[in-house]
Amino acid sequence: MTVQAWTFAMVGLTFGLYLYLAIRARVRDTQGFYVAGRGVPAILNGMATAADWMSAASFLSMAGTISLLGYAGGVYLMGWTGGFVLLALLLAPYLRKFGHFTVPDFVGDRFESNTARLVALLCALFISFTYVAGQMRGVGIVFARFLEIDVDLGVVVGMALVFVYSTLGGMKGITWTQIAQYWVLIVAYIVPVVFISLQLTGEPVPSVGMGGEVAPGVPLLGKLDQIHRDLGFPSYTEAFTGGWDRVNVFCTTLALMVGTAGLPHVIVRFYTVRNVGAARWSGLWALVFIALLYLTAPATAAFARYYVCEQLHGKTAAELPGWYHTWQKTGLLVWLDDGDGKLSYRGPAQQAQNELFRIGGMATTEFADLRASHERWLLTKGQEGQDGRVVMTQKKLSGPDADILVLATPEMAQLAAWIIALVAAGGLAAALSTASGLLLVISSSIAHDLYFRILRPQATEAQRLRLSRVAIGLAVVIAGVVGIFPPGFVAETVAFAFGLAASSFFPVLVLGIFSARVSAVPAIAGMLAGMAFTGSYILGTVYLGWPRWCFGIGPQGIGAVGMVVHFAVALGLSRVCAPASPTARAMVARMREPEGAGPGVDIERAMDH
C-alpha cells in the first residue's frame, strides 16, 4: 500500500472512532455539556488533559522549533512543562473546590461583578481564538501533505469533524474522544522515533540515542555541532543564540509557564472530576502522560536536524531526496540557489557573503503564487532578473518550515509507509483534541457566562444547551478562517496565546485565591492593563514594524512583563480601593480550607436556588 492509502485508512479509522465515542457520549443537560457531569476518574481525566494540552504545537511545532534553533529552542519545552506543574499545584485544586463551569464564572463570582465576568469572558475568547488558529493550521498542514489537498481545504475538513463531535457530546463527548486521541498521538509520536534511533545510533530509547554515536567515535550532537559550524549556523548545543539571549529565554519560559496556568481550556478539565483530591491526582497523571512525549521531543528534533543538513545542502534538483519534492508541493519548503544550481542551506554568516538568491526554476508568475501561499518565508520584494526568474535579497533560510519536520522525518529516514501514515493520524489527533477543548471554552463563555449569567438568567437548560451548540458552530467557522490566515507558524501562534493568558488570567486567579483584600475594580483594571499591554506589543512588533522597545524582549516573551503590569496595577489599586466584601472574603477562606474541613462553595447549587 502507498503512503496515501495507508493515510486514508488510518485517518478514516481514527475519525470513525472519534465520531462513535461522541455519539455514545452525547448529552442533554448543561452539566454534562460543560463539565462531563463531574464524574470523570482521575487517571482518565489525566489522559484527556494530556491530549487537551498536547496540541499541534507540542506534536508538530515544538520539536521542529528545537530542530531549527537547537538548544535554544528548548525554551518551549521548559516553559510548557514547568507551567503544568504550576497549574496542578497552585490553582487547579482551589478552583475545583470553588465549583464552577468556567474561568469567567470564577472571576465574576469571586469579585462579585458582572463587569469582571465580562472582561474575563473577552479575555477567554481572545486567548482561545488565538490558540485555536494554530490547531486548525496544524490540521491543514497534515491534510495538505498526506491527502494531497490544499492546506486551506484541509482546515475546512478539520472544522467539519471537530464541529460534529463537539456539538454532539459537549465536554463528556470531548473527554472520551480526547482519551482515544491521546493514545493515537503518543503511539504515533514514539514509534517512528524509536525506529529512527535504532537506525542512526543502535539505541532503542530515543533520549539515549540522542547522546549516542552515528559512527564509531562520532557522537550525534558533536556531528550536528560540526555541521552547523561548516554551514555558518551557531552550534546546535549552544544555549543562547541569535535573538534568544538570556533575557528572552527567561521571559519566554516564564510567560509560557504562567500562561499555561492561565489557559481556560486546560483549567476546565479539572472541573470534570469528583472532588479536590481527584483534581490533584488528575494533575499528576497528566504530567506522567505528557512526559512520554516531552522527553522524546529533543531526540526527534536532533534526528530531524541531522537528516535535513545531510540530505539538503549542496544538492541539485536531481539529487534532492523524494520527500523534498513531495513536501515542496505544500508551499512549506523553499529552495534558494546562489547561482551554482544547488540548494543553499546556510546560516547568516555564510549568507552575508552573497545576499542575492534565485528561486530555482521559478518564473516570476510562479513566485507570485508561492509568495501568496507562504508569505513568511519570502519577506522582501522580488524583482525579475534578466533570465526571467525572480531575484531576491533576504535573510531568511531556505529549507523546511518548522511545522513540517515531525511529519517529514519518517520520510527522511525512509521508514515504512504505515509508520508515515501513523504520524499523520497522530498529528491530526493532537490538533483536534486541543481544538475541541478550545471550542467548548468559546461556547461556554458565550452561552453560560454571557447569555445565562449576564443577559438572561431565567433561560431554561434547553435554551442554554441549544445556544451552546450554535456558539460552537460559529466558533468553528471563525477558527477555520483564522487557521487559513494564521499570524505565524504553529508554535509561535500558540506562544502568543500563552502570553495573553499570562498577562490576563494567571494574575487574577492567583489574587482571587490568595488575596482576600482585592476587590472588583483592581481585578478589572489589572486584567485590562495586562491584556492591553501584551496584546498591543505583540500586534505592534509582529505586524506594525515596532522595534522591541521593552528591553529587547520578543513577542513570545512579553507576557511575562504583562503579568508584572497586571500584578502591579491590581495590587496598587487595592491599596486605595474598597476591599472585598465580607461575603467574598468568606468565599476565599472556605476555598482555601483543606478538603473536609468546611462545606466549600457550590455555585451551581446556589444558582439553582
C-alpha positions as CSV (number, residue, x, y, z in Angstrom):
1,M,0.0,0.0,0.0
2,T,1.1,3.6,-0.7
3,V,1.6,6.2,1.9
4,Q,-1.6,7.9,0.8
5,A,-3.6,4.7,1.0
6,W,-2.3,4.0,4.5
7,T,-3.1,7.5,5.5
8,F,-6.7,7.3,4.3
9,A,-7.1,4.0,6.2
10,M,-5.6,5.3,9.5
11,V,-7.3,8.7,9.4
12,G,-10.6,7.0,8.5
13,L,-10.3,4.5,11.3
14,T,-9.4,7.1,13.9
15,F,-12.0,9.6,12.8
16,G,-14.6,6.8,12.9
17,L,-13.6,6.0,16.5
18,Y,-13.9,9.7,17.5
19,L,-17.4,10.0,16.0
20,Y,-18.5,6.7,17.6
21,L,-17.4,7.9,21.0
22,A,-19.1,11.3,20.5
23,I,-22.4,9.6,19.6
24,R,-22.2,7.3,22.5
25,A,-21.4,10.1,24.9
26,R,-24.0,12.7,23.7
27,V,-25.6,14.7,26.4
28,R,-28.9,16.5,27.1
29,D,-28.0,18.7,30.1
30,T,-25.7,21.6,30.6
31,Q,-23.6,19.9,33.4
32,G,-22.8,17.1,31.1
33,F,-22.1,19.5,28.2
34,Y,-19.8,21.8,30.2
35,V,-18.1,19.6,32.8
36,A,-18.9,16.0,31.8
37,G,-21.2,15.5,34.8
38,R,-18.2,16.0,37.2
39,G,-17.6,12.2,37.3
40,V,-14.5,11.5,35.2
41,P,-12.0,9.3,37.1
42,A,-8.6,10.9,37.8
43,I,-6.5,8.7,35.6
44,L,-8.8,9.0,32.6
45,N,-9.0,12.8,33.2
46,G,-5.2,12.8,33.2
47,M,-5.2,11.2,29.7
48,A,-7.8,13.7,28.5
49,T,-5.9,16.6,30.0
50,A,-2.7,15.4,28.4
51,A,-4.4,15.3,25.0
52,D,-6.1,18.6,25.5
53,W,-2.7,20.0,26.5
54,M,-0.5,18.4,23.8
55,S,-1.7,20.4,20.8
56,A,-0.4,20.8,17.3
57,A,2.3,23.0,18.9
58,S,3.5,20.1,21.1
59,F,3.2,17.4,18.4
60,L,4.2,19.3,15.3
61,S,6.0,22.5,16.1
62,M,7.9,22.1,19.4
63,A,10.3,19.5,18.0
64,G,10.5,21.5,14.8
65,T,11.4,24.6,16.6
66,I,14.1,22.8,18.7
67,S,15.4,21.3,15.5
68,L,15.9,24.6,13.8
69,L,17.1,26.6,16.8
70,G,19.0,23.8,18.6
71,Y,19.3,24.0,22.4
72,A,17.8,27.5,22.4
73,G,14.5,26.0,21.1
74,G,14.1,24.1,24.4
75,V,12.5,27.2,25.8
76,Y,9.1,25.9,24.7
77,L,9.6,22.5,26.3
78,M,10.8,24.0,29.6
79,G,8.1,26.6,29.8
80,W,5.2,24.3,29.0
81,T,6.3,21.6,31.3
82,G,7.0,23.9,34.3
83,G,3.7,25.6,33.7
84,F,1.7,22.5,34.1
85,V,3.3,21.8,37.5
86,L,2.4,25.4,38.5
87,L,-1.2,24.9,37.4
88,A,-1.7,21.5,39.1
89,L,-0.2,22.6,42.4
90,L,-1.1,26.3,42.7
91,L,-4.5,26.8,41.0
92,A,-6.5,23.7,40.0
93,P,-7.4,22.3,43.4
94,Y,-8.7,25.6,44.7
95,L,-10.7,26.3,41.5
96,R,-12.3,22.8,41.7
97,K,-13.3,23.4,45.3
98,F,-14.9,26.7,44.4
99,G,-17.1,24.7,42.0
100,H,-17.7,26.4,38.6
101,F,-18.1,25.7,34.9
102,T,-15.6,28.3,33.5
103,V,-12.8,30.7,34.5
104,P,-15.0,33.8,33.8
105,D,-17.6,32.2,36.2
106,F,-15.0,32.1,39.0
107,V,-13.9,35.7,38.3
108,G,-17.4,37.1,38.2
109,D,-18.5,35.4,41.5
110,R,-15.2,35.8,43.4
111,F,-15.1,39.6,42.7
112,E,-18.9,39.9,42.8
113,S,-19.0,41.8,39.5
114,N,-20.6,41.2,36.1
115,T,-18.2,43.7,34.6
116,A,-15.3,41.5,35.9
117,R,-17.1,38.5,34.4
118,L,-17.4,40.2,31.1
119,V,-13.8,41.3,30.9
120,A,-12.7,37.7,31.8
121,L,-15.1,36.4,29.1
122,L,-13.5,38.7,26.5
123,C,-10.0,37.6,27.6
124,A,-11.1,33.9,27.3
125,L,-12.4,34.4,23.8
126,F,-9.3,36.3,22.6
127,I,-7.0,33.7,24.1
128,S,-9.0,30.8,22.7
129,F,-9.3,32.1,19.2
130,T,-5.6,32.9,19.0
131,Y,-4.8,29.4,20.3
132,V,-7.2,27.5,18.1
133,A,-5.8,29.2,15.0
134,G,-2.6,27.2,15.5
135,Q,-4.5,24.0,15.8
136,M,-6.6,24.4,12.7
137,R,-3.4,25.3,10.8
138,G,-1.8,22.1,12.0
139,V,-4.8,20.1,10.7
140,G,-4.4,21.8,7.3
141,I,-0.7,21.0,7.1
142,V,-1.3,17.3,7.8
143,F,-4.0,17.1,5.2
144,A,-2.1,19.1,2.6
145,R,0.8,16.6,2.6
146,F,-0.7,13.2,3.2
147,L,-4.1,13.5,1.4
148,E,-2.5,15.8,-1.2
149,I,-5.1,18.5,-0.9
150,D,-4.7,22.2,-0.4
151,V,-3.8,23.4,3.1
152,D,-7.0,25.6,3.3
153,L,-9.2,22.7,2.3
154,G,-7.5,20.6,5.0
155,V,-8.5,23.2,7.5
156,V,-12.2,23.0,6.3
157,V,-12.2,19.2,6.7
158,G,-10.9,19.5,10.2
159,M,-13.5,22.1,11.0
160,A,-16.3,19.8,10.0
161,L,-15.1,16.9,12.1
162,V,-14.5,18.9,15.3
163,F,-17.9,20.5,14.9
164,V,-19.7,17.2,14.8
165,Y,-18.2,15.6,17.9
166,S,-18.0,18.8,19.9
167,T,-21.7,19.6,19.4
168,L,-22.9,16.0,20.0
169,G,-21.3,15.3,23.3
170,G,-20.0,18.6,24.7
171,M,-17.4,18.1,27.4
172,K,-18.5,14.4,28.0
173,G,-18.0,13.5,24.4
174,I,-14.8,15.6,24.1
175,T,-13.4,13.8,27.2
176,W,-13.8,10.3,25.7
177,T,-12.5,11.4,22.3
178,Q,-9.5,13.0,23.9
179,I,-8.7,9.8,25.8
180,A,-8.7,8.0,22.4
181,Q,-6.7,10.8,20.8
182,Y,-4.1,10.7,23.5
183,W,-3.2,7.1,22.6
184,V,-3.3,7.8,18.9
185,L,-0.9,10.8,19.2
186,I,1.5,9.2,21.7
187,V,1.9,6.0,19.8
188,A,2.3,8.0,16.6
189,Y,5.0,10.2,18.1
190,I,7.1,7.5,19.8
191,V,7.0,4.6,17.3
192,P,8.8,6.4,14.4
193,V,11.5,8.0,16.6
194,V,12.3,4.6,18.2
195,F,12.9,3.2,14.7
196,I,15.0,6.2,13.7
197,S,17.1,6.0,16.9
198,L,17.8,2.3,16.2
199,Q,18.6,3.2,12.6
200,L,21.0,6.0,13.4
201,T,22.6,5.1,16.7
202,G,21.6,1.5,17.5
203,E,19.8,2.7,20.7
204,P,16.0,1.8,21.1
205,V,15.4,4.6,23.6
206,P,15.4,7.9,21.7
207,S,16.6,10.0,24.6
208,V,19.6,7.7,24.9
209,G,20.1,7.6,21.2
210,M,20.3,11.4,21.0
211,G,23.5,11.1,23.1
212,G,24.7,8.1,21.1
213,E,27.1,7.8,18.1
214,V,26.2,8.0,14.4
215,A,29.5,6.4,13.6
216,P,32.3,4.9,15.7
217,G,33.7,7.8,17.8
218,V,31.3,10.3,16.2
219,P,28.5,11.4,18.7
220,L,25.3,12.6,17.1
221,L,25.3,16.0,18.9
222,G,29.0,16.5,18.1
223,K,28.3,15.8,14.4
224,L,25.5,18.4,14.5
225,D,27.7,21.0,16.0
226,Q,30.3,20.4,13.3
227,I,27.7,20.6,10.5
228,H,26.4,23.8,12.0
229,R,29.8,25.4,12.1
230,D,30.5,24.4,8.5
231,L,27.2,25.9,7.3
232,G,27.6,29.1,9.3
233,F,25.0,28.4,12.0
234,P,25.6,28.7,15.7
235,S,26.4,25.4,17.4
236,Y,23.4,23.2,17.8
237,T,24.1,22.7,21.5
238,E,24.8,26.4,22.2
239,A,22.5,27.8,24.9
240,F,21.9,31.4,23.7
241,T,21.9,32.2,20.0
242,G,20.6,35.0,17.8
243,G,17.6,36.7,19.4
244,W,17.4,34.1,22.1
245,D,19.6,35.8,24.6
246,R,19.3,35.3,28.3
247,V,16.6,37.9,28.8
248,N,14.4,36.4,26.0
249,V,14.9,32.9,27.1
250,F,14.0,33.8,30.7
251,C,10.9,35.9,29.8
252,T,9.6,33.4,27.2
253,T,10.0,30.5,29.6
254,L,8.2,32.4,32.4
255,A,5.5,33.6,30.0
256,L,4.8,30.0,28.8
257,M,4.8,28.8,32.4
258,V,2.3,31.2,33.8
259,G,0.4,31.3,30.6
260,T,-0.1,27.5,30.9
261,A,-1.5,28.0,34.4
262,G,-4.0,30.6,33.0
263,L,-5.3,28.7,30.0
264,P,-9.1,28.3,30.3
265,H,-9.4,25.1,28.2
266,V,-6.9,23.3,30.5
267,I,-8.3,24.7,33.7
268,V,-11.8,23.5,32.8
269,R,-10.6,19.9,32.7
270,F,-10.1,20.0,36.5
271,Y,-13.8,20.8,36.9
272,T,-14.8,17.4,35.4
273,V,-13.6,15.3,38.3
274,R,-15.5,14.4,41.5
275,N,-13.5,16.4,44.1
276,V,-10.3,18.3,45.0
277,G,-8.4,15.1,45.6
278,A,-9.2,13.8,42.2
279,A,-8.2,17.1,40.7
280,R,-4.7,16.8,42.3
281,W,-4.4,13.2,41.1
282,S,-5.5,14.3,37.6
283,G,-2.6,16.7,37.5
284,L,-0.1,14.0,38.5
285,W,-1.4,11.6,35.9
286,A,-1.5,14.3,33.2
287,L,2.2,15.0,33.9
288,V,3.1,11.3,33.6
289,F,1.3,11.1,30.2
290,I,2.7,14.4,29.0
291,A,6.3,13.3,29.9
292,L,6.2,10.5,27.4
293,L,6.1,12.9,24.5
294,Y,8.1,15.8,26.1
295,L,11.1,13.6,27.0
296,T,11.1,12.3,23.4
297,A,10.8,15.6,21.6
298,P,14.5,16.7,21.9
299,A,15.6,13.4,20.3
300,T,13.1,13.8,17.5
301,A,14.4,17.3,16.9
302,A,18.1,16.2,16.8
303,F,17.4,13.4,14.4
304,A,15.4,15.7,12.1
305,R,18.1,18.3,12.1
306,Y,20.7,15.6,11.2
307,Y,18.7,14.4,8.2
308,V,17.9,17.9,6.9
309,C,21.5,19.1,7.0
310,E,22.8,15.9,5.5
311,Q,20.2,15.4,2.8
312,L,19.6,19.0,1.5
313,H,22.6,21.3,1.5
314,G,24.6,21.3,-1.8
315,K,22.2,19.1,-3.7
316,T,21.0,19.8,-7.2
317,A,17.3,19.4,-8.1
318,A,18.0,15.9,-9.4
319,E,19.9,14.9,-6.2
320,L,17.3,16.1,-3.7
321,P,15.5,13.3,-1.9
322,G,12.0,12.3,-2.9
323,W,10.4,13.6,0.3
324,Y,11.7,17.1,-0.5
325,H,9.8,17.2,-3.8
326,T,6.7,15.9,-2.2
327,W,6.7,18.4,0.6
328,Q,7.6,21.3,-1.8
329,K,4.1,21.0,-3.3
330,T,2.6,22.2,0.0
331,G,4.5,25.6,-0.2
332,L,6.2,24.8,3.1
333,L,9.7,24.4,1.5
334,V,11.7,27.0,-0.3
335,W,14.8,26.3,-2.4
336,L,17.2,29.2,-2.7
337,D,20.0,28.8,-5.2
338,D,23.0,31.2,-5.1
339,G,23.8,30.6,-8.7
340,D,25.5,27.2,-8.8
341,G,22.4,25.2,-9.4
342,K,22.5,23.7,-5.9
343,L,20.3,24.2,-2.8
344,S,21.9,26.8,-0.5
345,Y,21.1,25.9,3.1
346,R,23.4,28.2,5.1
347,G,23.5,30.2,8.3
348,P,23.5,34.0,8.4
349,A,27.3,34.2,8.5
350,Q,27.6,32.4,5.1
351,Q,24.6,34.2,3.6
352,A,26.2,37.5,4.3
353,Q,28.8,36.7,1.6
354,N,26.1,36.7,-1.1
355,E,22.6,38.1,-0.4
356,L,21.3,37.6,-3.9
357,F,19.4,34.3,-4.3
358,R,17.5,32.8,-7.1
359,I,14.4,30.6,-6.5
360,G,15.5,27.6,-8.7
361,G,13.4,27.1,-11.8
362,M,10.7,29.5,-10.8
363,A,9.3,32.2,-13.1
364,T,8.0,35.5,-11.8
365,T,4.4,34.4,-12.1
366,E,5.1,31.2,-10.1
367,F,6.9,33.2,-7.4
368,A,3.8,35.4,-7.0
369,D,1.7,32.3,-6.3
370,L,4.2,31.0,-3.9
371,R,4.5,34.3,-2.0
372,A,0.8,34.5,-1.7
373,S,0.6,31.0,-0.2
374,H,3.6,31.3,2.1
375,E,4.4,34.9,2.9
376,R,6.6,34.5,5.9
377,W,9.4,32.8,4.0
378,L,9.5,35.5,1.4
379,L,9.6,38.7,3.4
380,T,11.2,41.0,0.8
381,K,10.1,42.1,-2.6
382,G,11.2,40.1,-5.6
383,Q,12.3,41.5,-8.9
384,E,12.5,39.9,-12.3
385,G,16.1,39.3,-13.4
386,Q,17.4,39.1,-17.0
387,D,16.7,35.5,-17.3
388,G,13.0,35.9,-16.3
389,R,13.4,34.5,-12.9
390,V,12.9,36.1,-9.5
391,V,15.9,37.7,-7.8
392,M,15.5,38.4,-4.1
393,T,17.5,39.9,-1.3
394,Q,16.6,38.5,2.1
395,K,18.0,36.9,5.2
396,K,15.6,34.0,5.7
397,L,16.9,30.5,5.4
398,S,15.9,28.2,2.6
399,G,14.6,24.8,3.5
400,P,11.7,23.4,5.6
401,D,9.2,25.1,7.7
402,A,9.4,24.2,11.4
403,D,5.9,22.9,11.4
404,I,6.6,20.0,8.9
405,L,9.7,18.5,10.4
406,V,8.0,15.9,12.7
407,L,5.7,14.8,9.8
408,A,8.6,14.7,7.3
409,T,11.2,13.0,9.4
410,P,9.9,9.4,9.0
411,E,10.1,10.0,5.2
412,M,13.6,11.3,5.6
413,A,14.5,8.1,7.4
414,Q,12.7,6.0,4.7
415,L,10.5,4.3,7.2
416,A,7.6,2.1,6.2
417,A,4.5,3.7,4.7
418,W,2.3,2.6,7.6
419,I,4.6,4.5,10.1
420,I,4.4,7.7,8.0
421,A,0.6,7.4,7.9
422,L,0.5,6.8,11.6
423,V,2.3,10.1,12.2
424,A,-0.3,11.9,10.1
425,A,-3.1,10.4,12.2
426,G,-1.2,11.4,15.4
427,G,-0.8,15.0,14.2
428,L,-4.5,15.2,13.5
429,A,-5.3,13.8,16.9
430,A,-3.1,16.3,18.7
431,A,-4.6,19.3,16.8
432,L,-8.2,18.2,17.0
433,S,-8.1,17.3,20.7
434,T,-7.0,20.8,21.7
435,A,-9.2,22.5,19.2
436,S,-12.3,20.7,20.6
437,G,-11.4,21.9,24.2
438,L,-10.9,25.4,23.0
439,L,-14.2,25.5,21.1
440,L,-16.0,24.3,24.2
441,V,-14.5,27.2,26.2
442,I,-15.7,29.6,23.5
443,S,-19.1,28.1,23.5
444,S,-19.5,28.1,27.3
445,S,-18.2,31.7,27.5
446,I,-21.0,32.8,25.2
447,A,-23.8,30.6,26.3
448,H,-23.1,30.3,30.0
449,D,-21.1,33.4,31.1
450,L,-22.7,35.9,28.8
451,Y,-26.2,34.7,27.9
452,F,-27.1,32.9,31.2
453,R,-25.1,34.7,33.8
454,I,-25.5,38.3,32.4
455,L,-28.1,38.7,29.7
456,R,-30.9,36.1,30.6
457,P,-30.6,34.4,34.0
458,Q,-34.1,32.9,33.6
459,A,-33.1,30.9,30.4
460,T,-34.0,27.2,30.6
461,E,-31.5,24.5,30.3
462,A,-32.7,23.5,26.9
463,Q,-32.2,27.1,25.6
464,R,-28.7,27.2,27.1
465,L,-27.8,23.9,25.5
466,R,-29.1,24.9,22.1
467,L,-27.2,28.2,22.2
468,S,-24.0,26.4,23.3
469,R,-24.2,24.2,20.1
470,V,-24.9,27.2,17.9
471,A,-21.9,29.0,19.5
472,I,-19.6,26.1,18.7
473,G,-20.7,26.2,15.1
474,L,-19.9,29.9,14.8
475,A,-16.6,29.4,16.7
476,V,-15.6,26.7,14.3
477,V,-16.1,29.0,11.3
478,I,-14.1,31.8,12.8
479,A,-11.4,29.4,14.0
480,G,-11.2,28.0,10.5
481,V,-10.8,31.4,8.9
482,V,-8.0,32.3,11.4
483,G,-6.4,28.9,10.7
484,I,-6.4,29.7,7.0
485,F,-4.7,33.1,7.6
486,P,-2.6,32.4,10.7
487,P,-0.4,35.1,12.4
488,G,2.7,32.8,12.4
489,F,3.9,29.2,12.5
490,V,2.0,26.9,14.9
491,A,4.3,27.2,18.0
492,E,4.7,31.0,17.5
493,T,0.9,31.5,17.2
494,V,0.4,29.4,20.3
495,A,3.1,31.3,22.2
496,F,1.1,34.5,21.6
497,A,-1.9,32.9,23.2
498,F,0.2,31.9,26.2
499,G,1.4,35.5,26.6
500,L,-2.2,36.7,26.6
501,A,-3.1,34.1,29.3
502,A,-0.1,35.0,31.4
503,S,-1.0,38.7,31.4
504,S,-4.7,38.3,32.0
505,F,-5.9,35.2,33.7
506,F,-3.0,33.9,35.8
507,P,-2.6,37.1,38.0
508,V,-6.4,37.5,38.6
509,L,-6.7,33.8,39.5
510,V,-3.8,34.0,41.9
511,L,-5.1,37.2,43.5
512,G,-8.7,35.7,43.6
513,I,-7.5,32.7,45.5
514,F,-4.7,34.0,47.8
515,S,-5.7,37.7,48.4
516,A,-8.9,38.3,50.2
517,R,-8.5,42.1,50.0
518,V,-8.5,42.5,46.2
519,S,-11.9,43.6,45.0
520,A,-13.6,44.1,41.6
521,V,-12.0,47.4,40.5
522,P,-8.4,46.4,41.0
523,A,-9.1,43.0,39.3
524,I,-10.8,44.6,36.3
525,A,-8.1,47.2,35.9
526,G,-5.4,44.6,36.2
527,M,-6.9,42.3,33.5
528,L,-7.4,45.3,31.1
529,A,-3.9,46.7,31.7
530,G,-2.1,43.3,31.3
531,M,-4.1,42.3,28.2
532,A,-3.8,45.7,26.6
533,F,0.0,45.9,27.2
534,T,0.7,42.4,25.9
535,G,-1.7,42.5,23.0
536,S,-0.5,45.8,21.7
537,Y,3.1,44.8,22.0
538,I,2.5,41.6,20.1
539,L,0.5,43.3,17.4
540,G,3.0,46.1,17.1
541,T,6.2,44.1,16.9
542,V,4.7,41.3,14.7
543,Y,2.6,43.3,12.3
544,L,3.3,47.1,12.6
545,G,7.1,47.1,12.5
546,W,7.6,48.3,16.0
547,P,11.1,47.9,17.5
548,R,11.3,45.6,20.5
549,W,11.4,48.6,22.8
550,C,10.8,46.7,26.1
551,F,14.4,45.6,26.9
552,G,14.6,43.8,23.5
553,I,12.0,41.2,24.6
554,G,10.4,39.4,21.7
555,P,6.6,38.9,21.3
556,Q,6.7,35.3,22.6
557,G,8.1,36.5,26.0
558,I,6.3,39.8,26.5
559,G,3.5,38.1,28.5
560,A,5.9,37.9,31.5
561,V,6.1,41.6,31.5
562,G,2.4,41.9,31.0
563,M,1.9,39.7,34.1
564,V,4.0,42.1,36.2
565,V,2.0,45.0,34.8
566,H,-1.2,43.2,35.9
567,F,0.0,42.5,39.4
568,A,1.3,46.0,39.8
569,V,-1.9,47.7,38.7
570,A,-4.2,45.3,40.8
571,L,-2.1,45.4,44.0
572,G,-1.5,49.2,43.7
573,L,-5.2,49.9,43.3
574,S,-6.2,47.6,46.1
575,R,-4.4,50.0,48.4
576,V,-6.7,52.8,47.6
577,C,-10.0,51.0,46.6
578,A,-12.5,49.5,48.9
579,P,-11.6,46.0,50.0
580,A,-13.6,42.9,49.0
581,S,-16.9,42.3,50.8
582,P,-17.3,40.0,53.8
583,T,-19.0,37.5,51.5
584,A,-16.1,37.4,49.1
585,R,-13.6,37.1,52.0
586,A,-15.6,34.2,53.3
587,M,-15.5,32.5,49.9
588,V,-11.7,32.8,49.8
589,A,-11.4,31.4,53.3
590,R,-13.6,28.4,52.6
591,M,-11.9,27.8,49.3
592,R,-8.5,27.6,51.0
593,E,-9.6,25.2,53.7
594,P,-8.4,21.6,53.5
595,E,-10.9,19.3,51.9
596,G,-13.4,18.1,54.5
597,A,-12.7,21.0,56.9
598,G,-15.5,23.1,55.5
599,P,-18.6,22.9,53.2
600,G,-16.9,24.7,50.3
601,V,-18.9,26.8,47.9
602,D,-21.2,25.2,45.3
603,I,-22.1,28.0,43.0
604,E,-24.2,25.8,40.7
605,R,-26.5,24.7,43.7
606,A,-26.7,28.3,44.9
607,M,-27.8,29.4,41.4
608,D,-30.5,26.7,41.2
609,H,-32.0,28.0,44.5
